[in-house]
Amino acid sequence: MKTKKQSRILFIALGLVIALPALSFGLSQLLPATTTREITIDAQPDQVWEVLSDLEPFPQ
């Protein structure tokens, strides 16, 4: 009797060890985490583009 109970507990524990990481991986593929960031620049778009496209000062 004792060995059947131990076998059942071992089987359940092994199943959990396999199932939980698989479930975690599956959920991460279905629901990937995303992060977004937004800022507001108080300038006209052409002024912003002028600063962004001026590559000479970037190494500074």
GIDA-V830216 format. One record per backbone hydrogen bond with DSSP energy under -0.5 kcal/mol. CO is the residue of the C=O (numbers start at 1). NH is the residue of the N-H. If there is no record, write none. Layout:
((CO:NH) (CO:NH))
This chain:
((1:5) (2:6) (3:7) (4:8) (5:9) (6:10) (7:11) (8:12) (9:13) (10:14) (11:15) (12:16) (13:17) (14:18) (15:19) (16:20) (17:21) (18:22) (19:23) (20:24) (21:25) (22:26) (23:27) (24:28) (25:29) (26:30) (27:31) (39:41) (40:42) (41:43) (44:47) (44:48) (45:49) (46:50) (47:51) (48:52) (49:53) (50:54) (51:54) (53:55) (55:58) (56:59) (57:60))
